[in-house]
Amino acid sequence: MDLGQILGLVKLKVSFWISAKWPHIQLLDVLCCPSAIKVHTRGSGARPQLSWSPPPEDSIKINVDGSLLGKPGHAGFGGVMRDHTGAELCCFSKYVGVEDSNIAEILAIREDVEVFLPSRVRDKKLIIESDSKTAVSWVNNPNAAPWSIRNIINYIVNLRIQVSNSVVLHIFSEANQRADFLGKQGARLGAPASSSVSV
């Protein structure tokens, strides 16, 4: 095979890829006159740069994240409690056994409310942030949760009643890096009921 044939094959493969990605473009147009093709995209497609932001002065923010080693696999979760200055008041990591990611995320939210309630800052507003849209949705709308975990969700709902003011929000993973690290640490602990808490 000479260089011309190799380039022809590459051009053909790229043409198929372009036709699959943008179906309105004809394969023959790509092969014959690629410079005449204009592809319009909706923006750059890149996610905005995100970072953690502190809560208001009257609030405490707990970021949580579940983590898996495999799917399903050894699961753990972690979280970090911070005040309006960004100071870490508490962090935790816990191994939960072989589970799926949704269970790890839900257990992380449960743990953060359990950590918050006996704390010295429990009179402040609680902001819970998770990068799991599914877990946030289930906690905010318990009837949408699968029946198999409804007891955990209802327990979280009952715990939140004891908090004067709480909200559970979704954030992008880029703004949840500390909790992500702690969640991975929890999954690596590898022994049921073992935990690591720093206060």
Backbone as CSV, one residue per row, in Angstrom:
resi,resn,N_x,N_y,N_z,CA_x,CA_y,CA_z,C_x,C_y,C_z
1,MET,0.850,-1.165,0.000,0.000,0.000,0.000,0.899,1.232,0.000
2,ASP,0.649,2.144,-0.916,1.469,3.351,-0.972,0.841,4.477,-0.144
3,LEU,1.541,5.583,-0.050,1.107,6.715,0.769,-0.235,7.271,0.307
4,GLY,-0.476,7.325,-0.980,-1.744,7.834,-1.514,-2.931,6.979,-1.072
5,GLN,-2.744,5.645,-1.093,-3.816,4.749,-0.652,-4.089,4.900,0.851
6,ILE,-3.033,5.044,1.636,-3.195,5.231,3.081,-3.951,6.524,3.358
7,LEU,-3.568,7.602,2.695,-4.261,8.877,2.886,-5.721,8.781,2.448
8,GLY,-5.990,8.035,1.381,-7.365,7.831,0.924,-8.203,7.105,1.975
9,LEU,-7.624,6.075,2.610,-8.328,5.353,3.674,-8.599,6.248,4.883
10,VAL,-7.594,7.039,5.252,-7.766,7.964,6.377,-8.883,8.953,6.063
11,LYS,-8.874,9.497,4.858,-9.897,10.458,4.438,-11.291,9.821,4.476
12,LEU,-11.382,8.575,4.058,-12.658,7.863,4.063,-13.151,7.650,5.496
13,LYS,-12.257,7.216,6.391,-12.655,7.002,7.791,-13.097,8.313,8.451
14,VAL,-12.347,9.377,8.202,-12.724,10.681,8.762,-14.067,11.125,8.183
15,SER,-14.296,10.868,6.919,-15.567,11.225,6.285,-16.737,10.497,6.940
16,PHE,-16.563,9.207,7.227,-17.615,8.453,7.913,-17.877,9.023,9.299
17,TRP,-16.799,9.371,9.985,-16.950,9.940,11.319,-17.703,11.274,11.258
18,ILE,-17.326,12.138,10.327,-18.006,13.437,10.175,-19.468,13.230,9.824
19,SER,-19.756,12.314,8.943,-21.148,12.044,8.554,-21.966,11.506,9.730
20,ALA,-21.339,10.739,10.595,-22.052,10.221,11.762,-22.298,11.329,12.786
21,LYS,-21.326,12.203,12.958,-21.454,13.275,13.951,-22.406,14.369,13.469
22,TRP,-22.349,14.702,12.200,-23.209,15.740,11.628,-23.948,15.148,10.426
23,PRO,-25.094,14.502,10.661,-25.800,13.775,9.608,-26.266,14.638,8.434
24,HIS,-26.384,15.938,8.636,-26.834,16.809,7.548,-25.759,17.006,6.479
25,ILE,-24.527,16.570,6.754,-23.436,16.691,5.778,-23.362,15.403,4.968
26,GLN,-23.296,15.533,3.663,-23.246,14.387,2.763,-21.818,13.840,2.673
27,LEU,-21.712,12.527,2.654,-20.416,11.854,2.600,-19.619,12.276,1.367
28,LEU,-20.272,12.403,0.237,-19.598,12.786,-1.006,-19.001,14.188,-0.891
29,ASP,-19.703,15.101,-0.197,-19.179,16.458,0.005,-17.891,16.424,0.825
30,VAL,-17.860,15.571,1.820,-16.680,15.469,2.673,-15.500,14.934,1.864
31,LEU,-15.742,13.930,1.035,-14.659,13.325,0.257,-14.140,14.251,-0.839
32,CYS,-15.050,14.932,-1.530,-14.651,15.721,-2.701,-14.150,17.123,-2.357
33,CYS,-14.821,17.772,-1.447,-14.497,19.166,-1.188,-14.630,19.493,0.304
34,PRO,-13.752,18.955,1.128,-13.885,19.141,2.571,-13.798,20.603,3.016
35,SER,-13.075,21.442,2.280,-12.920,22.843,2.695,-14.216,23.640,2.562
36,ALA,-15.192,23.144,1.806,-16.445,23.869,1.608,-17.464,23.592,2.711
37,ILE,-17.153,22.680,3.586,-18.106,22.287,4.628,-17.957,23.203,5.839
38,LYS,-19.084,23.694,6.323,-19.104,24.524,7.522,-19.920,23.793,8.581
39,VAL,-19.344,23.636,9.729,-20.028,22.973,10.828,-20.312,24.017,11.893
40,HIS,-21.573,24.129,12.272,-21.972,25.081,13.306,-22.182,24.315,14.602
41,THR,-21.518,24.768,15.633,-21.684,24.146,16.941,-22.295,25.151,17.901
42,ARG,-22.896,24.646,18.957,-23.502,25.509,19.979,-22.455,25.867,21.015
43,GLY,-21.628,26.831,20.741,-20.599,27.230,21.699,-19.406,26.306,21.624
44,SER,-18.515,26.456,22.557,-17.281,25.687,22.524,-17.485,24.254,22.988
45,GLY,-18.573,23.991,23.710,-18.813,22.647,24.229,-18.041,22.373,25.505
46,ALA,-17.130,23.254,25.864,-16.349,23.057,27.071,-17.151,23.504,28.292
47,ARG,-16.991,22.761,29.373,-17.652,23.155,30.612,-16.931,24.358,31.189
48,PRO,-17.663,25.241,31.841,-16.995,26.400,32.442,-16.060,25.961,33.566
49,GLN,-15.051,26.771,33.815,-14.151,26.498,34.931,-14.922,26.741,36.222
50,LEU,-14.943,25.761,37.089,-15.701,25.853,38.324,-14.806,25.574,39.507
51,SER,-15.121,26.207,40.621,-14.406,25.914,41.852,-15.386,26.031,43.011
52,TRP,-14.984,25.501,44.158,-15.828,25.536,45.336,-16.027,26.980,45.768
53,SER,-17.230,27.296,46.214,-17.493,28.640,46.731,-18.015,28.529,48.160
54,PRO,-17.588,29.435,49.032,-18.015,29.361,50.433,-19.492,29.717,50.595
55,PRO,-20.100,29.234,51.669,-21.502,29.555,51.930,-21.626,30.965,52.514
56,PRO,-22.841,31.486,52.595,-23.034,32.758,53.296,-22.626,32.622,54.765
57,GLU,-22.448,33.757,55.434,-21.965,33.750,56.820,-22.886,33.010,57.775
58,ASP,-24.186,32.977,57.486,-25.142,32.315,58.392,-25.325,30.833,58.073
59,SER,-24.432,30.277,57.236,-24.605,28.904,56.756,-23.346,28.074,56.916
60,ILE,-23.558,26.775,56.881,-22.489,25.781,56.830,-22.717,24.976,55.556
61,LYS,-21.636,24.689,54.859,-21.757,23.898,53.632,-21.032,22.578,53.816
62,ILE,-21.737,21.494,53.470,-21.105,20.170,53.473,-21.146,19.633,52.045
63,ASN,-19.965,19.373,51.503,-19.854,18.748,50.188,-19.624,17.261,50.390
64,VAL,-20.367,16.449,49.650,-20.259,15.001,49.774,-20.051,14.370,48.402
65,ASP,-19.480,13.175,48.419,-19.315,12.431,47.177,-19.187,10.949,47.489
66,GLY,-19.852,10.140,46.688,-19.702,8.699,46.748,-18.670,8.274,45.727
67,SER,-18.043,7.135,45.970,-17.009,6.660,45.060,-17.056,5.142,44.973
68,LEU,-16.742,4.624,43.786,-16.714,3.176,43.550,-15.375,2.750,42.996
69,LEU,-14.961,1.559,43.378,-13.819,0.908,42.745,-14.399,-0.272,41.978
70,GLY,-14.816,-0.054,40.751,-15.517,-1.054,39.950,-16.986,-0.695,39.869
71,LYS,-17.737,-1.453,39.085,-19.157,-1.129,38.906,-19.982,-2.398,38.794
72,PRO,-20.716,-2.870,39.788,-20.622,-2.385,41.161,-19.279,-2.792,41.739
73,GLY,-18.913,-2.152,42.802,-17.622,-2.442,43.399,-17.561,-1.936,44.811
74,HIS,-16.377,-1.990,45.374,-16.185,-1.478,46.724,-16.525,0.002,46.712
75,ALA,-17.450,0.373,47.584,-17.956,1.742,47.590,-17.609,2.434,48.896
76,GLY,-17.474,3.715,48.788,-17.251,4.537,49.960,-17.780,5.923,49.689
77,PHE,-17.729,6.744,50.685,-18.129,8.133,50.490,-17.289,9.006,51.395
78,GLY,-17.349,10.274,51.111,-16.630,11.235,51.926,-17.343,12.555,51.915
79,GLY,-16.978,13.387,52.853,-17.577,14.706,52.916,-16.708,15.655,53.708
80,VAL,-16.956,16.922,53.493,-16.219,17.957,54.203,-17.181,19.078,54.585
81,MET,-17.127,19.488,55.854,-17.958,20.574,56.378,-17.091,21.824,56.483
82,ARG,-17.571,22.923,55.860,-16.807,24.174,55.899,-17.709,25.355,56.226
83,ASP,-17.105,26.379,56.795,-17.864,27.584,57.124,-17.667,28.646,56.044
84,HIS,-18.173,29.852,56.311,-18.141,30.926,55.312,-16.725,31.407,54.984
85,THR,-15.757,31.099,55.837,-14.369,31.483,55.549,-13.647,30.409,54.746
86,GLY,-14.289,29.257,54.583,-13.664,28.130,53.894,-12.924,27.198,54.836
87,ALA,-12.936,27.504,56.121,-12.249,26.656,57.103,-12.960,25.311,57.212
88,GLU,-12.169,24.241,57.205,-12.726,22.901,57.374,-13.031,22.654,58.844
89,LEU,-14.292,22.397,59.129,-14.712,22.115,60.499,-14.672,20.622,60.789
90,CYS,-14.862,19.816,59.745,-14.909,18.367,59.906,-14.798,17.737,58.529
91,CYS,-14.187,16.579,58.455,-14.222,15.807,57.217,-14.356,14.332,57.578
92,PHE,-14.905,13.564,56.657,-15.117,12.153,56.938,-14.995,11.317,55.668
93,SER,-14.596,10.059,55.859,-14.536,9.044,54.806,-15.060,7.757,55.407
94,LYS,-15.803,7.001,54.627,-16.360,5.758,55.149,-16.503,4.734,54.022
95,TYR,-16.191,3.505,54.348,-16.390,2.378,53.433,-17.780,1.806,53.674
96,VAL,-18.517,1.481,52.604,-19.879,0.970,52.785,-20.103,-0.411,52.185
97,GLY,-19.067,-1.061,51.683,-19.222,-2.394,51.111,-19.330,-2.346,49.601
98,VAL,-19.822,-3.428,49.027,-20.000,-3.500,47.571,-21.397,-2.981,47.252
99,GLU,-21.450,-1.836,46.622,-22.712,-1.148,46.319,-22.608,-0.485,44.963
100,ASP,-23.707,0.134,44.537,-23.639,0.945,43.323,-23.453,2.410,43.712
101,SER,-23.182,3.245,42.724,-22.840,4.639,42.997,-23.985,5.424,43.625
102,ASN,-25.226,5.140,43.238,-26.360,5.880,43.806,-26.498,5.637,45.308
103,ILE,-26.279,4.403,45.738,-26.351,4.097,47.170,-25.244,4.842,47.918
104,ALA,-24.033,4.831,47.362,-22.924,5.542,48.006,-23.233,7.031,48.140
105,GLU,-23.812,7.622,47.115,-24.155,9.051,47.160,-25.232,9.329,48.208
106,ILE,-26.265,8.484,48.265,-27.349,8.670,49.236,-26.820,8.500,50.662
107,LEU,-25.974,7.502,50.874,-25.397,7.289,52.205,-24.496,8.460,52.615
108,ALA,-23.840,9.084,51.645,-23.015,10.257,51.938,-23.882,11.411,52.431
109,ILE,-25.031,11.622,51.796,-25.935,12.691,52.228,-26.482,12.387,53.622
110,ARG,-26.840,11.133,53.846,-27.319,10.752,55.185,-26.254,11.032,56.240
111,GLU,-25.017,10.642,55.951,-23.924,10.833,56.904,-23.709,12.306,57.217
112,ASP,-23.801,13.169,56.202,-23.506,14.575,56.497,-24.557,15.201,57.399
113,VAL,-25.817,14.802,57.259,-26.836,15.318,58.181,-26.586,14.762,59.584
114,GLU,-26.175,13.489,59.670,-25.870,12.890,60.976,-24.662,13.557,61.633
115,VAL,-23.698,13.993,60.851,-22.527,14.690,61.373,-22.908,16.112,61.804
116,PHE,-23.785,16.751,61.032,-24.161,18.143,61.297,-25.008,18.296,62.564
117,LEU,-25.966,17.392,62.773,-26.925,17.553,63.878,-26.288,17.702,65.261
118,PRO,-25.304,16.895,65.643,-24.721,17.076,66.979,-23.602,18.128,67.035
119,SER,-23.316,18.786,65.920,-22.195,19.727,65.882,-22.530,21.034,66.595
120,ARG,-21.499,21.805,66.901,-21.682,23.084,67.577,-22.232,24.162,66.642
121,VAL,-22.336,23.881,65.351,-22.842,24.860,64.381,-24.243,24.497,63.878
122,ARG,-24.932,23.624,64.580,-26.226,23.120,64.108,-27.306,24.191,64.026
123,ASP,-27.105,25.365,64.624,-28.095,26.437,64.547,-28.010,27.215,63.233
124,LYS,-27.006,26.943,62.433,-26.853,27.619,61.143,-27.619,26.873,60.055
125,LYS,-27.809,27.544,58.919,-28.431,26.914,57.752,-27.463,25.870,57.195
126,LEU,-27.984,24.738,56.790,-27.165,23.664,56.227,-27.341,23.613,54.720
127,ILE,-26.230,23.723,53.999,-26.222,23.582,52.544,-25.460,22.300,52.230
128,ILE,-26.144,21.352,51.609,-25.523,20.089,51.209,-25.324,20.138,49.702
129,GLU,-24.109,19.864,49.260,-23.823,19.835,47.828,-23.280,18.466,47.438
130,SER,-23.841,17.931,46.349,-23.414,16.646,45.802,-23.326,16.773,44.288
131,ASP,-22.396,16.040,43.692,-22.306,16.069,42.227,-23.152,14.967,41.583
132,SER,-24.007,14.325,42.373,-24.910,13.306,41.836,-26.309,13.902,41.654
133,LYS,-26.676,14.157,40.401,-28.021,14.681,40.122,-29.094,13.720,40.609
134,THR,-28.845,12.435,40.476,-29.823,11.423,40.883,-30.063,11.474,42.384
135,ALA,-29.000,11.472,43.168,-29.146,11.503,44.629,-29.838,12.781,45.084
136,VAL,-29.449,13.905,44.517,-30.078,15.182,44.881,-31.560,15.151,44.545
137,SER,-31.886,14.618,43.378,-33.295,14.527,42.962,-34.097,13.654,43.920
138,TRP,-33.550,12.513,44.305,-34.270,11.598,45.202,-34.470,12.193,46.594
139,VAL,-33.464,12.903,47.099,-33.591,13.501,48.432,-34.608,14.644,48.408
140,ASN,-34.614,15.408,47.329,-35.558,16.527,47.222,-36.957,16.095,46.821
141,ASN,-37.089,14.914,46.230,-38.386,14.377,45.817,-38.427,12.886,46.165
142,PRO,-38.648,12.564,47.452,-38.565,11.167,47.902,-39.466,10.200,47.146
143,ASN,-40.602,10.652,46.639,-41.502,9.752,45.902,-40.903,9.276,44.582
144,ALA,-39.877,9.975,44.091,-39.223,9.573,42.839,-38.148,8.515,43.072
145,ALA,-37.787,8.305,44.324,-36.727,7.335,44.647,-37.248,5.909,44.490
146,PRO,-36.375,4.986,44.108,-36.785,3.587,44.020,-37.230,3.068,45.393
147,TRP,-38.195,2.179,45.399,-38.728,1.662,46.667,-37.638,0.997,47.496
148,SER,-36.624,0.416,46.839,-35.581,-0.322,47.553,-34.729,0.563,48.466
149,ILE,-34.700,1.870,48.200,-33.930,2.763,49.075,-34.812,3.812,49.739
150,ARG,-36.102,3.651,49.619,-37.022,4.646,50.174,-36.847,4.789,51.686
151,ASN,-36.495,3.702,52.377,-36.300,3.812,53.831,-35.128,4.729,54.171
152,ILE,-34.058,4.679,53.387,-32.913,5.572,53.619,-33.311,7.017,53.315
153,ILE,-34.020,7.205,52.221,-34.462,8.552,51.838,-35.378,9.127,52.916
154,ASN,-36.331,8.338,53.391,-37.246,8.821,54.432,-36.502,9.143,55.721
155,TYR,-35.475,8.371,56.032,-34.648,8.654,57.207,-33.967,10.020,57.049
156,ILE,-33.436,10.292,55.844,-32.800,11.587,55.577,-33.820,12.716,55.719
157,VAL,-35.024,12.515,55.179,-36.087,13.517,55.288,-36.378,13.811,56.762
158,ASN,-36.489,12.771,57.581,-36.754,12.953,59.013,-35.597,13.649,59.730
159,LEU,-34.374,13.347,59.335,-33.224,14.041,59.925,-33.247,15.524,59.560
160,ARG,-33.574,15.811,58.310,-33.581,17.214,57.856,-34.644,18.036,58.581
161,ILE,-35.703,17.393,59.055,-36.731,18.109,59.820,-36.124,18.674,61.101
162,GLN,-35.110,17.990,61.644,-34.464,18.431,62.877,-33.506,19.611,62.659
163,VAL,-33.172,19.879,61.408,-32.311,21.008,61.065,-33.227,22.200,60.794
164,SER,-32.907,23.349,61.362,-33.804,24.496,61.217,-33.995,24.907,59.761
165,ASN,-32.966,24.809,58.946,-33.065,25.206,57.545,-32.002,24.444,56.758
166,SER,-32.414,23.645,55.786,-31.434,22.900,54.991,-31.860,22.868,53.536
167,VAL,-30.875,22.726,52.671,-31.108,22.625,51.237,-30.097,21.628,50.675
168,VAL,-30.531,20.837,49.696,-29.645,19.879,49.026,-29.551,20.301,47.562
169,LEU,-28.336,20.572,47.115,-28.108,21.124,45.783,-27.150,20.258,44.969
170,HIS,-27.304,20.332,43.654,-26.364,19.674,42.744,-25.277,20.668,42.354
171,ILE,-24.045,20.179,42.299,-22.929,20.973,41.790,-22.137,20.113,40.816
172,PHE,-21.331,20.741,39.991,-20.467,19.990,39.088,-19.288,19.416,39.860
173,SER,-18.757,18.322,39.366,-17.674,17.628,40.072,-16.430,18.499,40.219
174,GLU,-16.213,19.446,39.311,-15.047,20.320,39.413,-15.073,21.151,40.695
175,ALA,-16.258,21.418,41.219,-16.395,22.207,42.451,-16.501,21.307,43.680
176,ASN,-16.275,20.021,43.504,-16.461,19.055,44.595,-15.214,18.189,44.797
177,GLN,-14.051,18.738,44.504,-12.834,17.936,44.467,-12.407,17.399,45.832
178,ARG,-12.548,18.184,46.881,-12.146,17.714,48.216,-13.012,16.529,48.645
179,ALA,-14.340,16.635,48.426,-15.239,15.529,48.769,-14.949,14.309,47.894
180,ASP,-14.603,14.536,46.636,-14.248,13.438,45.730,-13.039,12.682,46.270
181,PHE,-12.029,13.408,46.710,-10.842,12.780,47.291,-11.216,11.941,48.513
182,LEU,-12.047,12.513,49.390,-12.451,11.801,50.603,-13.315,10.581,50.273
183,GLY,-14.158,10.690,49.244,-14.970,9.558,48.820,-14.115,8.408,48.310
184,LYS,-13.097,8.725,47.529,-12.176,7.693,47.031,-11.407,7.058,48.188
185,GLN,-11.034,7.883,49.156,-10.359,7.358,50.349,-11.280,6.384,51.081
186,GLY,-12.565,6.717,51.180,-13.530,5.827,51.827,-13.650,4.500,51.109
187,ALA,-13.698,4.536,49.779,-13.801,3.291,49.005,-12.571,2.422,49.192
188,ARG,-11.417,3.050,49.402,-10.170,2.305,49.579,-10.019,1.723,50.985
189,LEU,-10.786,2.219,51.946,-10.659,1.699,53.312,-10.907,0.194,53.347
190,GLY,-11.885,-0.269,52.552,-12.062,-1.673,52.287,-12.527,-2.598,53.383
191,ALA,-12.808,-2.109,54.550,-13.298,-2.986,55.610,-14.642,-2.463,56.092
192,PRO,-15.689,-3.303,56.085,-17.007,-2.835,56.513,-16.971,-2.175,57.879
193,ALA,-17.726,-1.103,57.981,-17.902,-0.342,59.219,-16.661,0.395,59.681
194,SER,-15.602,0.414,58.859,-14.445,1.213,59.251,-14.663,2.628,58.735
195,SER,-14.166,3.581,59.462,-14.340,4.958,59.044,-13.164,5.795,59.488
196,SER,-13.041,6.947,58.897,-12.016,7.902,59.259,-12.684,9.249,59.411
197,VAL,-12.611,9.820,60.592,-13.217,11.126,60.843,-12.170,12.055,61.405
198,SER,-12.119,13.260,60.914,-11.218,14.268,61.429,-12.043,15.454,61.867
199,VAL,-11.893,15.849,63.109,-12.661,16.981,63.640,-11.722,18.072,64.086
